[in-house]
Amino acid sequence: MQVLQKYGERFAANSSSRYQTEIPPVSRSAKGKACSRRDSLCASFRKRGPSVSAILVEIQDPIGIITLNRPEKHNAFDDALIADLTKTLKDLDNNDAVRIVVLSAAGKSFSAGADMNWMKRMASYSEADNYRDAMALGELMRTLHGLSKPTIARVHGAAYGGGVGLVACCDIAVAGYDAAFALSEVRIGLVPAVISPYVIAAMGERMARRYFLTGERFNAAEAYRIGLVHELASDEEQLDDVIALIVEALLSAGPRSQAEAKALIGAVSNRPLSDQLVEETARRIARIRVSPEGQEGLGAFLEKRNPDWLPPKPE
């Protein structure tokens, strides 16, 4: 509890820093929940025992935690990991017990991009083979980006190439100060093609022009400044504090409304304001207001009680 309070006070005291944001005040009960949540999340994130699986999955009802588990390879991608991660994400999306998905990684790095052995194999592929290979990665990115449930990237160490793509595809990204990012494909004569829609959406076209073209490495502070990550943390404990607070905030919302909100962002982004868009958004809210969750949420608000996706208020 003291750790969480110190964390909030430190951010409030330094809110003028260009690389830090002030954490909104939370109630004592919410802080307590976040501390408890942090402890359970820490136990999962610290599990680094030997395993033959490249992906570890743990469901802490209602959170699905995915851990990339190739620490000796800095969690670099190969075709097997791409297929396994895509299937895992789809399974969690179809699991009604899971409301939030956290993507983390074992070892020193989040993901160093493409595995060297995989790249050696790709070097001898035909264009058709490369297309099929790239489409598999495209399916992974589209699956993560399009998940109906909120997703959080827990980023530490290196996030290069496709690792940046994973970060950009998640709804929320939290990074440690030690995180480092690079879109270095041009340095080996390639381009970050498959991940580009998601990375450009996250950092903007102007910043993409710099980092796609130079391939230079940038740190966590720069990733925060350009919008690739939402929050920074000085160490693993603080990283888990931030994630725990975000998880508690996410769990306070209606699960169906969150799925609808994600769909709304996709439907509205980069569209000109028009009569058609106004009508579409009006129809969306009208449909949601009369839905079971919308009725429950409105009823709970008017009756000053918790909605059914939250525990009842204490007497």
C-alpha positions in Angstrom: 0.0 0.0 0.0 2.8 2.4 0.9 4.5 1.6 -2.4 1.4 2.6 -4.3 1.0 5.8 -2.3 4.6 6.8 -2.9 4.2 6.1 -6.6 1.2 8.4 -6.8 2.9 11.1 -4.8 6.0 10.9 -6.9 4.1 11.3 -10.1 2.0 14.2 -8.7 5.2 16.0 -7.5 6.8 15.6 -11.0 3.7 16.3 -13.1 5.5 19.1 -14.9 8.0 16.7 -16.4 7.5 16.3 -20.2 7.9 12.5 -19.8 5.6 11.8 -16.8 1.9 12.0 -16.4 -0.1 12.5 -13.2 -2.0 9.5 -12.0 -5.7 10.5 -11.4 -6.7 10.3 -7.7 -8.1 7.0 -6.8 -10.2 6.0 -3.8 -8.7 4.2 -0.8 -10.6 1.1 -1.7 -9.5 1.3 -5.4 -5.9 1.6 -4.2 -6.3 -1.4 -2.0 -7.7 -3.4 -4.9 -4.9 -2.3 -7.1 -2.3 -3.3 -4.5 -3.9 -6.8 -4.3 -4.1 -7.0 -8.0 -0.5 -5.9 -8.4 0.7 -8.7 -6.0 -1.1 -11.4 -8.0 0.1 -9.9 -11.3 3.6 -9.8 -10.0 3.5 -13.5 -9.1 2.6 -14.3 -12.7 5.1 -11.9 -14.3 7.9 -13.2 -12.1 7.3 -16.8 -13.1 10.3 -17.5 -15.2 10.9 -21.2 -14.7 12.1 -23.5 -17.5 9.5 -24.4 -20.1 9.5 -25.9 -23.5 6.6 -23.7 -24.6 7.3 -20.4 -26.4 4.2 -18.9 -24.9 2.9 -19.2 -21.4 -0.7 -18.5 -20.6 -2.3 -17.9 -17.2 -5.9 -17.0 -16.5 -6.3 -15.0 -13.3 -10.0 -14.6 -13.5 -10.8 -12.2 -15.2 -7.4 -11.5 -16.6 -5.6 -13.5 -19.3 -1.8 -13.1 -19.1 0.3 -14.1 -22.1 4.0 -14.3 -21.6 6.4 -14.6 -24.6 8.8 -17.3 -23.3 11.9 -17.4 -25.5 14.2 -15.4 -23.2 17.3 -17.0 -24.8 16.2 -15.6 -28.1 15.0 -12.3 -26.6 11.5 -13.4 -27.5 12.1 -13.0 -31.3 9.4 -14.2 -33.7 9.5 -17.3 -35.8 6.7 -18.9 -37.7 5.8 -21.3 -34.8 5.6 -18.5 -32.2 3.4 -16.4 -34.6 1.0 -19.3 -35.1 0.9 -20.1 -31.4 0.3 -16.5 -30.3 -2.4 -16.0 -32.9 -4.3 -19.0 -31.7 -3.8 -18.1 -28.0 -5.2 -14.6 -28.6 -8.3 -16.0 -30.4 -8.8 -18.5 -27.6 -8.7 -15.8 -24.9 -11.1 -13.6 -27.0 -13.6 -16.5 -27.1 -13.2 -17.2 -23.3 -16.1 -15.4 -21.5 -14.2 -15.6 -18.2 -11.5 -13.3 -19.5 -12.1 -9.6 -19.6 -8.6 -8.2 -20.1 -5.5 -9.6 -21.9 -2.0 -8.6 -20.7 0.9 -9.3 -23.0 4.2 -9.6 -21.2 7.6 -11.3 -21.8 10.2 -13.4 -20.0 13.9 -12.5 -19.8 15.6 -9.3 -20.7 13.6 -8.2 -23.7 10.0 -7.8 -24.7 10.7 -8.9 -28.3 13.7 -8.4 -30.5 11.7 -8.8 -33.7 12.4 -11.6 -36.2 14.4 -14.7 -35.1 17.7 -15.0 -36.9 17.2 -18.6 -38.0 13.7 -17.7 -39.3 15.3 -14.9 -41.3 17.9 -17.3 -42.7 15.1 -19.5 -44.0 13.2 -16.6 -45.4 16.2 -15.5 -47.4 15.8 -18.5 -49.6 12.0 -18.3 -49.9 10.3 -17.4 -53.2 8.1 -14.3 -53.4 5.1 -16.5 -53.0 6.5 -18.2 -49.9 7.4 -14.8 -48.4 3.9 -13.6 -49.1 2.4 -16.5 -47.2 4.8 -16.0 -44.3 4.0 -12.3 -44.1 0.3 -13.0 -44.2 0.7 -15.1 -41.1 2.3 -12.2 -39.3 -0.4 -9.9 -40.6 -3.0 -12.2 -39.2 -1.3 -12.1 -35.8 -1.2 -8.3 -35.8 -4.8 -8.0 -37.0 -6.0 -10.5 -34.3 -4.3 -8.6 -31.5 -5.4 -5.2 -32.8 -9.0 -6.4 -33.3 -9.4 -8.3 -30.0 -12.8 -7.5 -28.6 -11.3 -7.2 -25.1 -9.0 -4.5 -23.7 -5.3 -5.4 -24.2 -2.3 -4.1 -22.3 1.4 -4.4 -23.3 3.9 -4.7 -20.5 7.1 -3.6 -22.1 10.6 -3.9 -20.8 14.0 -4.2 -22.5 14.2 -4.3 -26.3 11.1 -4.0 -28.5 12.3 -4.0 -32.0 10.6 -4.5 -35.4 7.7 -6.8 -34.9 8.0 -6.2 -31.2 7.0 -2.6 -31.8 4.1 -3.9 -33.8 2.8 -5.9 -30.8 3.1 -2.8 -28.6 1.2 -0.6 -31.2 -1.5 -3.3 -31.6 -2.4 -3.3 -27.9 -4.9 -0.8 -26.6 -2.7 0.4 -23.8 1.1 0.2 -23.5 3.1 0.6 -20.3 6.9 0.6 -20.6 9.8 0.6 -18.1 12.5 3.3 -18.4 14.8 0.5 -19.6 12.7 -0.1 -22.7 14.3 0.6 -26.1 12.5 0.6 -29.5 13.6 0.4 -33.1 12.1 0.0 -36.5 15.4 -1.0 -38.0 14.2 -2.9 -41.1 15.6 -0.4 -43.6 19.1 -1.1 -42.1 18.9 -4.6 -43.6 17.2 -3.5 -46.8 13.6 -4.3 -45.7 10.6 -2.3 -44.6 8.2 -2.6 -41.6 5.4 -3.3 -44.0 3.0 -5.7 -42.1 3.1 -3.7 -38.8 3.0 -0.3 -40.5 -0.8 0.4 -40.2 -0.7 -0.1 -36.4 2.6 1.7 -35.8 1.6 4.7 -37.9 -1.7 4.9 -36.1 0.1 4.8 -32.7 3.0 7.3 -33.4 1.6 9.3 -36.3 2.8 9.7 -39.9 5.3 12.4 -39.1 7.2 10.4 -36.5 6.9 7.3 -38.7 8.7 9.2 -41.5 11.7 9.6 -39.1 11.9 6.2 -37.5 10.9 4.1 -40.5 13.5 5.8 -42.6 16.4 6.1 -40.2 15.9 2.8 -38.4 17.5 4.5 -35.4 16.9 3.3 -31.8 14.9 5.4 -29.4 14.3 5.2 -25.7 11.2 4.9 -23.5 10.9 8.6 -23.0 10.8 9.2 -26.7 8.2 6.4 -27.1 6.1 8.1 -24.5 6.5 11.5 -26.2 5.4 10.3 -29.6 2.4 8.3 -28.2 3.7 4.8 -28.8 3.3 4.1 -25.0 0.9 5.6 -22.5 2.8 5.4 -19.2 6.4 4.9 -18.0 7.7 3.2 -14.9 11.1 3.3 -13.3 11.3 -0.4 -12.3 9.3 -3.6 -12.5 7.5 -2.9 -9.2 6.2 0.4 -10.5 5.5 -1.2 -13.9 3.1 -3.6 -12.1 1.6 -0.7 -10.0 0.7 1.1 -13.2 -0.8 -2.0 -14.8 -2.7 -2.9 -11.7 -4.3 0.6 -11.6 -5.2 0.4 -15.3 -6.7 -3.1 -14.8 -8.9 -1.9 -11.9 -10.1 1.0 -14.1 -10.9 -1.3 -17.0 -12.8 -3.7 -14.7 -15.1 -0.9 -13.6 -16.5 -0.6 -17.1 -19.1 -2.8 -18.8 -17.5 -5.5 -20.8 -19.9 -5.2 -23.7 -19.6 -1.4 -23.8 -15.8 -1.8 -24.0 -16.1 -4.0 -27.0 -18.5 -1.5 -28.6 -16.1 1.3 -27.7 -13.2 -0.5 -29.5 -15.4 -1.1 -32.5 -16.5 2.6 -32.4 -12.9 3.8 -32.6 -12.2 1.7 -35.6 -15.4 2.9 -37.3 -14.8 6.6 -36.7 -11.0 7.1 -36.9 -9.8 9.0 -40.0 -13.3 9.5 -41.4 -14.5 13.0 -42.3 -17.4 14.4 -40.4 -20.4 13.8 -42.5 -24.2 13.3 -42.3 -23.6 9.6 -42.7 -21.1 9.5 -39.7 -23.4 11.5 -37.5 -26.3 9.1 -38.3 -24.1 6.1 -37.7 -22.9 7.2 -34.3 -26.4 8.1 -33.3 -27.6 4.7 -34.2 -24.8 3.1 -32.3 -25.7 4.9 -29.0 -29.4 4.3 -29.5 -28.8 0.6 -29.9 -26.5 0.4 -26.9 -28.8 2.4 -24.6 -31.6 -0.3 -25.1 -29.2 -3.2 -24.8 -29.2 -5.3 -21.6 -25.9 -3.9 -20.4 -26.9 -0.3 -21.3 -30.1 -0.7 -19.4 -28.3 -2.2 -16.4 -25.6 0.5 -16.4 -28.2 3.4 -16.6 -30.4 1.8 -14.0 -27.4 1.4 -11.6 -26.4 5.0 -12.1 -29.9 6.3 -11.4 -30.4 4.0 -8.5 -26.9 4.8 -7.0 -25.9 1.2 -6.9 -23.1 -0.8 -8.6 -24.0 -2.4 -12.0 -24.0 -6.2 -12.1 -20.5 -6.4 -13.5 -19.2 -5.0 -10.2 -19.6 -6.3 -6.6 -22.5 -4.6 -4.7 -21.7 -1.4 -2.8 -21.2 -2.0 1.0 -24.1 -1.2 3.2 
